[in-house]
Amino acid sequence: MKSGKKKHSDYRIHKRVVEVKDLSFLSDRNHRYGWFRRHYRHHRLRLALKKAEKIVAENPEIATDLVRYYFVPKSNITIKNI
């Protein structure tokens, strides 16, 4: 008899892609986010970029900001074609 537990697929076999659309909360101190939300978004994005296998940037300026603020290698970043 089978147990009622479901076996989930291993999450590590899936590829992780992170798409970054806006980083204005990092450079603009007059942004609408307060310090806590800015810190939280920075922390979550840092962890996501660390685990990502592919990073997609909305435009070249965001790609340079990712290299500047998060030290992501330029070779790992793909710029989205609109």
C-alpha positions in Angstrom: 0.0 0.0 0.0 1.3 3.4 -0.9 1.7 6.1 1.7 -0.2 9.4 1.3 3.0 11.4 0.9 3.8 12.9 -2.6 7.3 12.8 -3.9 8.2 16.2 -5.2 10.7 16.7 -8.0 14.1 17.8 -7.0 14.2 21.6 -7.2 17.9 21.6 -7.9 17.6 20.1 -11.4 15.6 23.1 -12.7 17.4 26.1 -14.1 17.0 29.4 -12.4 16.5 32.5 -14.5 16.3 35.9 -12.9 14.9 38.9 -14.8 15.8 42.3 -13.5 13.6 45.2 -14.6 14.4 48.0 -12.2 17.2 48.9 -9.8 16.2 52.5 -9.0 15.7 51.7 -5.3 19.5 51.3 -5.0 20.7 54.5 -6.5 17.9 56.9 -5.8 17.8 57.9 -2.1 14.5 59.8 -2.6 12.8 56.6 -3.8 9.4 55.8 -2.4 10.7 52.8 -0.5 11.8 53.3 3.1 15.1 51.9 4.4 13.6 48.6 5.5 12.0 47.7 2.1 15.1 48.9 0.3 17.3 46.6 2.4 14.9 43.7 2.1 14.7 44.0 -1.8 18.5 44.3 -1.9 19.0 41.2 0.2 16.4 39.1 -1.8 17.8 40.1 -5.1 21.4 39.3 -3.9 20.3 35.8 -3.0 18.4 35.3 -6.2 21.4 36.4 -8.3 23.7 34.2 -6.3 21.6 31.1 -7.2 20.7 32.1 -10.8 22.2 30.3 -13.7 21.0 33.0 -16.2 20.4 36.7 -15.5 18.3 38.8 -17.9 18.5 42.6 -17.7 15.9 44.9 -19.2 18.4 47.3 -20.7 22.2 47.9 -20.8 22.1 50.4 -17.9 20.6 47.7 -15.6 23.3 45.3 -16.7 26.0 47.8 -15.7 24.3 48.4 -12.3 24.2 44.6 -11.7 28.0 44.5 -12.3 28.5 47.6 -10.1 26.3 46.8 -7.1 26.2 42.9 -7.1 29.5 42.1 -8.8 27.9 39.8 -11.3 30.2 38.8 -14.2 29.2 40.6 -17.4 29.3 37.2 -19.2 26.4 35.9 -17.1 24.1 38.8 -18.0 21.9 38.7 -21.1 20.2 41.9 -22.3 16.6 41.5 -23.2 15.7 42.3 -26.8 12.5 44.3 -27.2 
